[in-house]
Amino acid sequence: MPRTVTVGLDGSPESRAAAEWAAREAELRGLALKLVHVREPVPEPMAQAPLLGAETHQHWTQRIPREAAEGIGLRHPSVEVIVEQAAGRPSDILVEAAKSAELLALGSRGLGGIGGFMVGSVGLSVVAHAPGPVVLIRALEQAADEHEKDPAGIPSAATAFRPVVLGLDIRHPDEKLIEFAFDAAVRRATALRVVHSWNPPPYYAYGLSADLELHASLSRAESAALTEALRPWRRKHPDTDVVEECRYGSPAVHVVDASHEASLVVVGRRVRRNPLGTHIGHTTHAVLHHSTVPVAVVPHD
C-alpha cells in the first residue's frame, strides 16, 4: 500500500487548516493526500430526532469530506486526494490511520492574540500513541506564515521558507528524529536550526551562578557534544545550512522562542512502554501548546 500524507478531518476550521497544510506537504513529498473523515456514532435517540434523521446525518457527513476534497483539488491540482470515512472513537481511528501514513496532520485551535495552540484530548492521545510523526497545525495557519516576508515586508508564500527548528537532546540523539528534521529542511530548501538546551548536574547548580568559569566550561562541553552529534548528518546533507544553538535553561522555552522565526518545529517523543500508559514528555507537551508554527512530533526509542 503506497504511503500518504494523512489528515484527520471533521469539518472544523482547525481541521481545514490542517488539510491545507497536509496538501502542501504532500506536494513537497510527491505523495497522495488522504482525508480521513472521522465521525462518532450518533446516539440512537438523537439519530431518530426529527431534525437529525439518519438520512440528514449521512448527507452532512458525506458533504464535509467531499467539499474538502474538491477544494483541495482546485488549489493543489498536482496532488491526488483520497477520501476515507470511518465511524468510531476519533483517537483510535486516527492512530490506526497513522500506521500506513508518512505522517499524520491534525488541527488544533489557536490561542488568539497570544499565539500558540489549544491541544485537545484527542490530539494529545493521538500524539502519544501514533507510531509515526504527527504534525499539529493551528486553525489560522496560512502558507505565507511559513515563509520569509517579501522585500516590502508583506507575508508571501512566494518567498523562501523560514528555517526548520529541531529541538534536540544530545543525550538521546535518535536517528529518526534528526533525519525527519533534515529531510524537512531539504524539501523546503531552507536552513536547519538545531536548539539544544542544557542544565548543570544538581551538584553544580548551587554554585554555578557565582562561578562564571565553570559555567563557561560546561557550555563549551555541551556545544562540542552538539557539534559531534550532528557531524555525520552534516556530511550526509552537505548542502543544508545547519545552525547550532546551545542554550542554558529550559529547552521548551528556547524551542518556543525559536518557533517565532521558523516554518516548522520538530521535537521528539520517547516511546515508553510501561503499565502507566504512554506519555509525550513535558518539553514536547509545552512546545505543542506554545509554538507559533506547526509542530511535528516524532516518536523514537
N, C-alpha and C positions, 0 to 999 in steps of 0.2 A: 504494500500500500504506500503510495507516494506521500511524503510528509508535507504538511501545510503550515501556514501561519493561521492559527485558530483564534477566534474571538468569541467571548460569551456575549450574547445579545438578548436584551429583554425590553427594548424599546425606550429605555430611559436616555436622557441626554448624555450621561456618562458612558453608557454602552455604545451610543452612536459615535462619540468621540474616540472610543477605543477601536471601533470598527474602521474609522478613517485612518487612525494611526497604523492599525494592522494592515490595511490596504497599501499604505506607503511602504511598510516593512516588507510586505510580500513582493512589491516591485523591486526593492533593493536586493532581495534574496532570489528573485526569479522563481517564486513558488506560487501555488494557488492559495487563495484565501478561503477559509471555511468559517461560515457564520453558524454558530451553534445557538439556536434559539431554545432557551430553557423555560419551560412553564411548569409551575407547580400545579398538581391536580386540584381542581375546584371542588370544595366540599359539596356533597350531593344536594343539600338544601339550597345552596347558592346557585348551583348549576341549573336547578329547576325553577328558579325565580323568574317572573315574567320579563324582567329587564335584562336577564342574562341567561337565556336558554342555551342549550348545547350548541345549536347552530350559530348563534351570535358569538359565543365564546370561540368556536372554531374559526369563524371569519376573522376575528381580530388577531388570533394567534398566528394565522397564516399570513395576514396582511403585513405584520411587522417585519418578518424576515424578507418577504417578497419585495417590499418597498425599499428596504435597506440594500438588498442585492442590486436592484435596478439603479439606485442612486450611485452606488459604488461602481457599477459597470459603466455609467456615463462619465464619472470623474476619473476612473482608472481603467480605461479600455483594454490595457495590456494584461490585466490581472484576471485570471479565471476565478470565478466566485462559485463556491459550493455552499448550499444551504442544507443544514441538518436540524431537525426538530426532535426534541426529546422531552418527556414529562417525568418529573420526579424531583428529588431534592437537588437544588441547583449546585451545591458544592460537590456532591457525589458525581453528578453528570459532568461537570467541568473538569474535575480531577481525572475522570476516565478519558475525556476528550484530549487532555494534555499528554496522554501516553503515546499518541500517534502524531503529535504536533512537533514542529520545530521549536515553536514557542507558543504560549497562550497569552492573549491580551485580555485585560479586564478593565472596566471603567471604575472610577472612584470619584465621589463628589469632592469638589474643591471647597476650601475653607474661606471663600470670599476674598476680601481685601488683604488678609494676612498671608495668603498663599498656602500651599501645601494640600494634603489630602485628608479626606474623611474616609478611612478604610473600614468598611462594614464587616460583619461577622462572616459573610460568605467569602469575601475577598481574602480575609486573613486565613480562613480554613483552607481555601484553595492554595494559597501561597505556602502554607505549612505542609500540605500533603502532596502537591503535584510533583511528579517525578522529573519534570524538566523546567526550563526557565519560564517564569510568569512575569509579565510586564503590567504595571498599574499605570493608567492614564487618567488625568483629570478631565472633568466634564467640559471645561472651556479650552482644552488643549487645541492649538492650531499649528499647522505645518510651519508657519513663519516663526513660531516660538522656538523652534529648534535650530534656527539659522541666525547668522550674524545680521545686523541691520545694514541696510544699503548705505551708500555714501551720504545720502540726505538724512540718515538717522531713522529711516522708516523700516519697520519689520517687513521682511520679504522672504518668501520661500525660494527665490531665485539666487540668493547668495550662498556662501559656503556654510556648511554645518558648523555649529559650535562643537567644542571638544566633547568627547565621551569621558565621563568620570568613573573611575574604578576605585571603590573603597576596598583596600587590601590589608589583611592581617598577615604580615610576613611570617608569622609562626605557623600559619596554615595556608600556604600559597598554593591552593588547589589549581590543577591544570584546567579543569572545566571552566572555572570562574575567569581565569586570566585569558583563556582562549576566546571565550564569549566576548569579553571586553575588547580585545584586539580585533576580532572579527567585525564587531560593530563599528569600530573606528575605521577599519579598512573600507568597509562598504560605504561609509559616509565620507571617505576621503578627508578625514579630519584627524586632529591630534588625540592622543590618549593621555589623560591627566590622571596619574595614579596617586591617590591620597592614602598615606599610612600614618596613623596616629599612635603615639606611644606614651606610656606612663611608667615611672620608675618602679622597681620592686618595692614592696611595703617597707623593707628595712632601710631603704634610701629616702623614702618620701619626706620624713620629718625634717631632715637637714638639707634637702635639695635646694630650697629657695635661697638659703644662705650660702651655698657652695656653688658658685657660678661655674667653676672649672669642672666640677663633677657633672653638672647639667650639660655642659658643652661636650664632655667626653661621651656621655650616654647618647646625646643627639647624634654625634658623629658615628657612633657604632650602629645606631638604628638606620641612619642614612646609607651606610655602607652595606648593611644587610638588605635593604630595599633594592639597592643597585644590583647586588649579587642575585637576588631573587628574579629580577627582570632581565638579567643578562641574556639567557637563552632565548627569551621572547623577542628581545631587540634583534638578535641575529636572525630569527625566523621571520620577522617583519621589518626588514631594514628601511623600508620607505615610510614607515609610520613614525611620526614625531611623538616621542614619549617624554612627558614632563613628570618628573618625580617630585613629590612633596611629602616631606617627613615632618609631621607636626606633633607638638607636645599637647596633650589634653584629650578631650573626648572625641573619639572617632566619629560619632554621629554628628556632632556639631560641625566638624571640619568638612565632612562629606556634604551636609546640607548647605553649608556656605558655598562650597564649590558648585552645587547644583544651579546656582543663580546664573552661571555663565556656561551651562552645559546643554547638550542636546539630549543626553541620556545618562542616567546614573546606573551603575552596575554594582550590586552588592551580593554577598553570598548568604547561604543558609546551610548550616551544617546539618546533615541528616543524622538525627539521634533516634535510635531505636530503643525505647525503654517503656516500661509499663505505665509511665505517667503521661504518655502521649507525645505528640510532635510539637516542637516549638521553633520559632523563627529567630530568636535571639533579640536582645534588647536594642542593639545597634541597628540591625535591619528594621526592626519594628519602628524605631524613631525616624529613620530615614524615610520609610514608607509614609509616615504621617506628615512629614515636614518638607520633603523635597518639592521644589517648584517645577520639576520636569518629570517625564516618565521614568519609572524606576523598574529595572529588571532584577529579579531575584533568582539567582542560580543555585540550585541545590548541589551540595558536594559532600563527600565523605570527610 
